């Protein structure tokens, strides 16, 4: 209430600079090494300070970036890129370095991510992309583990010349894929395809690369001029950038603010260029002059899902999670629309996504949406899957299979569950089943967790399920996922490139985003079978069958899309790069600001014109 009163007392913000973009962030990155992008903050910084060979324009089309042109052969297995000449790396002061950006930088960048000792989390999604890459990676793994005693590590490193990436000359680099890959360009906006100047990395040391602003050099339209941990990150325009004329924002200031109420007040005081709004804020502004400035952003290709931990150190949950009836009980027992009202109070159904692969992003050779394939389409159109009666029925089936009929869980004894610093609690091996749900410390995440806790108690009854809440402070992966300190966790996963393998390939046994550690040989086999197909319709039919399998067995539970959130700001939408792949959605090249907030009606006019122009380009 106090926050609302403050909002009402604040008049329209003073006119802001149109070349200074000021925003907030919540998660502090441990490193700005642009090959380790595990949070939105580091992705945002990397997207704006490093360039790829290609980039997306504001319509999502692939256009030249550090490569001024490219060619491919008839069956889309050999891709050749011709770099711009004379483009230099700049340092954290914006000064031109001695290093020119050449084909060798892309070669060395890929060699870095292809080395398992560097621990690149998303490498599994491209392991089979290039000729010889899978064998090279496995060879290093075998040497490092001691399995291969006949070769030295250096001998295996020397075989990188057999991988399908080749420097033709100083300004020409060639990639050879293991099979026809007409969607190859969609890979190139992933973090795995950034360049690196090896001489600079060797100078600062690979272990220090990206740990401070002076431990990086920059190939993109901005450079990091300031980084004060847990306070602020400042990016300044690279005045020596090859395409400076299309970079209108001179400075980006990212300030760490965890409280959305404070962020909104900062925006209203003219201290920020834009702000996201939660449900309470939207409601609080309805009777103020600000209500006319609130608009919805577009849906994105990012998908949020619940991960269920099959490797849980909580014996009660470990016993239940392997039971499909229990997982289906959770699938039907969570009212996602109700949860999403915390972000979208007026039409929360807009946020629902019930498939892993996003809709309206991947199309076959006839233009058919991948999510409309048989088996998967039913999940796509399911809407809110909440059904309390059905959830309770599935839960009681699980209870009948996993307990002695008197509430004692088979094979589980009373003991302490020590998951400090996230949580610590005692179990007695009896119902109610205790489930550890983890969340971040922000007020919005806390509200979300508390609502879920109350929801599961209401649906299943306190005699059957007790939700224990645990918090992580900094990094979800390092603090919670990697050390397996959770039973249920939700997270968002960006869609890396334009093929279902981008997500499904990371969910196989041991996959990079298989955070719950589940395994299903039938799913693994389907993914492998689909990946052998070249014709898109044949490929997508099998992938759809694989995705439907894991949704039906509820190994993970997708529930919302990224984007489609309330916002208010001075940013002119659709002036910056657009894409469903890689880190493009974080790029500010081309972005334009106005001196005052945009009316929602004006944003809608811009949106209608944009989509009309897009349809013309697509020939619709």
PyMOL commands that set and color helices and strands:
alter all, ss='L'
color gray80, all
select helices_A, chain A and resi 2-9+40-49+103-113+116-118+123-126+133-145+153-162+184-189+191-193+198-204+213-215+244-246+260-268+279-284+289-293+315-321+324-333+336-340+348-351+370-372+376-380+388-402+443-460+476-481+501-504+521-531+536-552+584-586+600-617
alter helices_A, ss='H'
color red, helices_A
select strands_A, chain A and resi 20-25+54-56+62-64+67-72+78-83+88-90+96-100+165-169+172-176+222-228+232-237+251-256+274-277+295-296+299-308+415-419+423-427+433-440+465-472+488-493+556-563+566-569+571-572+592-593
alter strands_A, ss='S'
color yellow, strands_A
deselect
rebuild
show_as cartoon
